[in-house]
Amino acid sequence: MFPARTCVGCHRKFPQKDLLRITRLTSEKKIILNLKQENLGRSVYLCSKKECVKKALYRKGADAISHILKIKPTAEFLKEIEELD
């Protein structure tokens, strides 16, 4: 059984395997889309709904991903995550 994680967009709980994992690599000081969930580092989880991705990236004030990971996403990362289906 997989542990439950919370989507930072809609704040609903899902099994960890059903969510997208976004990880800050501490050694490289960058954010990656951790699809295989094998890299270590501070992480946030998103369900695959487009509205949750938008909520997590463009919330009023500080976006959830930057706030939790303590680093600003790069333009190429934003493009990569917005192109997900």
N, C-alpha and C positions, 0 to 999 in steps of 0.2 A: 504494500500500500504506500502511495506517495504522500508526503506531507502536504498540507494545505498552505497556499500562499495567497496574498491579497493583491489584486490588480490595483495599481496606483491611479488608474483612470476612473473606474466605476466603484472601487472599494468593496467588491464582492470577492468571496473566497472561492478558489478553484484548486484542484490537484496540481501540484507543481509541474507535472509533465505536460499539462494543457496550456501553460502560459509561456509567453516570450520572456526570456531572461535578458536583461540589459545589465552589463557588468562594467565597473570601473576597474581597469587593470592598474594596480598600485605601482607596479614596476615601470610602466610606460606612461602613466598619467593620461590615459585616454579611455573613452567609452566604446564598448563593442556590443554588438548584438550576439549574444552567447547562445546560439541555437542548439548546440549539442550539450549545453550546460556542463562543460568540463573545465572551464577556466575559473580560477579562484579570484576573489575580490568582492568588494561591496556591490550588491546587486539590487535591482528593482524588477518587478514582474508586471507584465501587461497581458490582458487578454487580447485576442486578435481583432476585436471590433475597431473599426476606423474611428468611431467617436471617442473611444477610450484613449487611443493614441493621441488624438487632438487635445483631449482634456489634460493628459499627462504632459504634453509639450507646450501647450499654449494657455494654461490657466492664468487668470488674473493674478498679478503679483509675481511670485516666483513659480516657475513650472516645477512639477513634482520631480522630474528626473534630475534636474540641476540641484534642487533643494536636497534630495536624499543622497545623491552621489557626490555632492560638494564639488562639482566640476561642470563647466559649460560644455554641452555637446557641440561638436564641430559641424560645419555646414554639410560635409559629406555624410556624416552619420545621420543627420536629420533627413537628408534626401533618401538614404537607404531605408530608414524606418517608415517613412511616408509611402514608399513604393510597395510595402508589404500588403499582401491580400489576406 
